[in-house]
Amino acid sequence: MMNRKLRTEPSKSGNLTDYYVFVFYFAELKFNHLRQYFEEVSRYLESEAVKLDEELKAEVKSLGYLEEEADFYYDSHYSDEIEIWDRTFPHIILSSVLMAACSLLESALTNACHYLERDGEEIIRCKWADIPPNDTGIKRANLFLQKNVCIHLEDHPNWQNILAYYHVRDTIVHAGGDLSHLNQRKRHGVEDALRKFKKSGISADYGNKIQLQASFLDKVLNEMTTFWKDLGTAFKENDKLGPRYWP
């Protein structure tokens, strides 16, 4: 998986022998922290929404309103507050976690490539600066690793999903999640992602704005973390990197 040139002999010690190895350890730790943050904040938002609902029901009950009167009371007095806890805050959290996950993976990949370029100069045939800069960071990292150590990120089963996550991220960052603000090429990429993950907690509402659910972020974090762990294994088993960093 990913590694097309395996080392001939396995690691004898399995120990962390170089700071470079910690590139993988620290990034994995950050993914774990991001998941913890996501879960903690999600629980807080849910508890606050439940608390508000209970307070409003108690208030309506004390006023003696019937059910249809209660709905009117909510709409006329608390519609903004209900909207904040039901939609606005969850959207902010879900969007920010997606952006953080994409940023973390991209920075981890580029850091790994930059460190390899500095520390392993004798095995680098293609410099980072030689990779076309018009591609995204993760695609540049893919080309860098292919050309230098025969590790192909696109061979991983999660790679195509990860590229789709970046389409969604870019739409949120550059167009506020509104598909109608995209050109035809970019919109086509996002619509493909929406179809691909339609059962995984992502959709577009009637205003063509992307709506995320917690299940989608679970999927993103799980697949990115698995991808990163498998990349560490590919490095360890590589014919050039394995003997150098995992003797």
C-alpha positions as CSV (number, residue, x, y, z in Angstrom):
1,M,0.0,0.0,0.0
2,M,1.6,3.3,-1.3
3,N,5.1,1.9,-1.0
4,R,6.3,0.4,-4.4
5,K,9.9,-0.3,-3.3
6,L,10.1,-2.4,-0.1
7,R,13.2,-2.8,2.0
8,T,14.9,-6.2,1.7
9,E,15.4,-6.6,5.5
10,P,13.0,-5.6,8.3
11,S,13.9,-3.2,11.0
12,K,16.0,-4.9,13.7
13,S,15.1,-2.6,16.6
14,G,11.8,-0.9,15.8
15,N,12.9,2.0,17.9
16,L,12.5,5.7,17.1
17,T,16.0,6.5,15.9
18,D,15.7,10.0,14.5
19,Y,13.8,13.2,15.0
20,Y,12.3,12.6,11.5
21,V,10.3,9.7,12.9
22,F,8.6,12.1,15.4
23,V,7.2,13.9,12.4
24,F,4.7,11.1,12.2
25,Y,4.2,10.8,15.9
26,F,3.5,14.5,16.5
27,A,1.0,14.7,13.6
28,E,-0.8,11.6,14.8
29,L,-1.0,13.2,18.3
30,K,-2.5,16.4,16.8
31,F,-5.1,14.4,15.0
32,N,-6.0,12.8,18.3
33,H,-6.2,16.2,20.0
34,L,-8.4,17.5,17.1
35,R,-10.8,14.6,17.6
36,Q,-10.9,15.2,21.4
37,Y,-11.7,18.9,20.8
38,F,-14.4,18.0,18.3
39,E,-16.1,15.5,20.7
40,E,-15.8,17.8,23.7
41,V,-17.3,20.9,21.9
42,S,-20.0,18.8,20.3
43,R,-21.1,17.5,23.7
44,Y,-21.1,21.0,25.1
45,L,-23.3,22.3,22.3
46,E,-25.7,19.4,22.6
47,S,-26.0,20.0,26.4
48,E,-26.6,23.7,26.0
49,A,-29.2,23.1,23.3
50,V,-31.0,20.6,25.6
51,K,-30.8,23.0,28.5
52,L,-32.4,25.8,26.4
53,D,-35.1,23.5,25.3
54,E,-35.9,22.5,28.9
55,E,-35.9,26.1,30.0
56,L,-38.3,27.2,27.2
57,K,-40.7,24.3,27.9
58,A,-40.8,25.2,31.6
59,E,-41.4,28.9,30.7
60,V,-44.2,28.0,28.3
61,K,-45.8,25.7,30.9
62,S,-45.7,28.4,33.5
63,L,-47.6,30.7,31.1
64,G,-50.2,28.0,30.5
65,Y,-49.9,28.0,26.7
66,L,-51.2,25.3,24.5
67,E,-48.9,23.5,22.0
68,E,-49.8,25.8,19.0
69,E,-49.5,28.8,21.2
70,A,-46.1,27.6,22.5
71,D,-44.8,27.4,18.9
72,F,-45.8,31.0,18.2
73,Y,-44.2,32.1,21.5
74,Y,-41.0,30.4,20.6
75,D,-40.9,32.0,17.2
76,S,-41.7,35.5,18.4
77,H,-39.4,35.5,21.4
78,Y,-36.6,33.0,21.0
79,S,-36.2,32.2,17.3
80,D,-32.8,33.8,17.1
81,E,-31.5,32.0,20.2
82,I,-32.9,28.6,19.0
83,E,-31.3,29.2,15.6
84,I,-27.9,29.9,17.2
85,W,-27.8,26.7,19.2
86,D,-29.5,24.4,16.6
87,R,-27.7,25.6,13.4
88,T,-25.2,28.5,13.7
89,F,-22.8,27.2,16.4
90,P,-22.8,23.5,15.1
91,H,-22.1,24.8,11.6
92,I,-19.1,26.9,12.8
93,I,-17.7,24.0,14.8
94,L,-18.1,21.4,12.0
95,S,-16.6,23.8,9.4
96,S,-13.7,24.7,11.6
97,V,-12.9,21.1,12.4
98,L,-12.9,20.2,8.6
99,M,-10.6,23.1,7.9
100,A,-8.3,22.2,10.8
101,A,-8.1,18.5,9.7
102,C,-7.3,19.5,6.1
103,S,-4.7,22.0,7.3
104,L,-3.1,19.5,9.6
105,L,-2.8,16.8,7.0
106,E,-1.3,19.1,4.4
107,S,1.2,20.7,6.8
108,A,2.2,17.2,8.1
109,L,2.8,16.0,4.5
110,T,4.8,19.1,3.5
111,N,6.8,19.0,6.7
112,A,7.7,15.4,6.1
113,C,8.9,16.3,2.5
114,H,10.8,19.3,3.6
115,Y,12.6,17.5,6.4
116,L,13.5,14.7,4.0
117,E,14.9,17.2,1.5
118,R,17.1,18.8,4.2
119,D,18.2,15.6,6.0
120,G,18.4,13.1,3.2
121,E,19.9,15.2,0.4
122,E,21.8,12.2,-1.1
123,I,18.6,10.3,-1.8
124,I,16.7,13.3,-3.2
125,R,16.6,13.6,-7.0
126,C,13.7,16.0,-7.3
127,K,13.6,19.0,-5.1
128,W,10.3,20.4,-3.6
129,A,10.9,23.6,-5.6
130,D,10.9,21.5,-8.8
131,I,7.3,20.3,-8.2
132,P,4.8,22.5,-10.1
133,P,3.5,25.1,-7.5
134,N,0.0,25.3,-9.1
135,D,-1.0,22.1,-7.4
136,T,-2.3,21.7,-3.8
137,G,0.2,20.9,-1.0
138,I,-1.0,17.3,-0.7
139,K,-0.7,16.7,-4.5
140,R,2.8,18.2,-4.5
141,A,3.8,16.0,-1.6
142,N,2.5,13.0,-3.6
143,L,4.7,13.9,-6.6
144,F,7.7,14.6,-4.4
145,L,7.5,11.2,-2.7
146,Q,6.8,9.4,-5.9
147,K,9.8,10.8,-7.7
148,N,12.2,10.4,-4.8
149,V,11.3,7.3,-2.8
150,C,8.6,5.5,-4.9
151,I,5.8,6.1,-2.4
152,H,2.5,6.7,-4.1
153,L,-0.1,8.4,-2.0
154,E,-2.8,7.7,-4.6
155,D,-2.4,4.0,-4.0
156,H,-4.1,4.4,-0.6
157,P,-7.8,3.5,-0.5
158,N,-8.6,6.8,1.3
159,W,-6.8,9.1,-1.2
160,Q,-9.7,9.9,-3.5
161,N,-11.9,10.6,-0.5
162,I,-9.3,12.9,1.0
163,L,-9.1,14.9,-2.3
164,A,-12.9,15.2,-2.1
165,Y,-12.7,16.5,1.4
166,Y,-10.4,19.3,0.2
167,H,-13.0,20.2,-2.5
168,V,-15.5,20.7,0.3
169,R,-13.0,22.6,2.5
170,D,-12.1,25.0,-0.4
171,T,-15.8,25.7,-1.0
172,I,-16.3,26.6,2.7
173,V,-13.2,28.7,2.8
174,H,-13.4,30.6,-0.5
175,A,-17.2,30.7,-1.1
176,G,-18.8,30.5,2.3
177,G,-20.0,27.0,1.4
178,D,-22.2,28.4,-1.4
179,L,-22.0,26.3,-4.5
180,S,-23.5,29.1,-6.6
181,H,-20.4,31.2,-6.1
182,L,-18.1,28.6,-7.8
183,N,-17.0,28.3,-11.4
184,Q,-18.2,25.3,-13.3
185,R,-15.1,23.2,-12.9
186,K,-15.0,23.7,-9.1
187,R,-18.7,23.3,-8.7
188,H,-18.5,20.0,-10.6
189,G,-15.8,18.7,-8.1
190,V,-17.9,19.6,-5.1
191,E,-21.1,18.2,-6.5
192,D,-19.2,14.9,-7.1
193,A,-18.1,15.0,-3.4
194,L,-21.7,15.6,-2.3
195,R,-22.9,12.6,-4.3
196,K,-20.1,10.5,-3.1
197,F,-20.8,11.2,0.6
198,K,-24.6,11.7,0.5
199,K,-25.1,9.0,3.1
200,S,-22.2,10.2,5.3
201,G,-23.7,13.5,6.7
202,I,-23.1,16.1,4.0
203,S,-25.6,17.8,1.7
204,A,-26.5,21.1,0.0
205,D,-29.6,22.9,1.2
206,Y,-32.2,24.6,-1.0
207,G,-30.0,27.7,-1.2
208,N,-27.0,25.6,-2.5
209,K,-25.1,26.0,0.7
210,I,-23.1,23.0,2.1
211,Q,-24.5,21.5,5.3
212,L,-22.3,19.3,7.5
213,Q,-23.2,16.8,10.2
214,A,-21.1,15.2,12.9
215,S,-21.0,11.9,11.1
216,F,-19.2,13.4,8.1
217,L,-16.5,14.8,10.4
218,D,-16.1,11.4,12.1
219,K,-15.5,10.0,8.6
220,V,-13.0,12.7,7.7
221,L,-10.9,12.3,10.9
222,N,-11.0,8.5,10.8
223,E,-9.8,8.3,7.2
224,M,-7.1,11.0,7.5
225,T,-5.8,9.4,10.7
226,T,-5.7,5.9,9.1
227,F,-4.0,7.4,6.0
228,W,-1.3,9.1,8.1
229,K,-0.6,5.9,10.1
230,D,-0.4,3.8,6.9
231,L,2.0,6.4,5.5
232,G,4.3,6.0,8.5
233,T,4.3,2.2,7.8
234,A,5.1,2.8,4.2
235,F,8.1,5.0,5.2
236,K,9.3,2.4,7.6
237,E,9.1,-0.4,5.0
238,N,10.6,1.7,2.2
239,D,13.9,0.5,0.7
240,K,15.5,4.0,1.2
241,L,13.8,5.4,4.2
242,G,13.4,2.3,6.2
243,P,17.1,1.5,6.7
244,R,17.9,5.2,7.2
245,Y,15.4,6.0,9.9
246,W,14.3,2.6,11.2
247,P,17.5,0.5,11.0
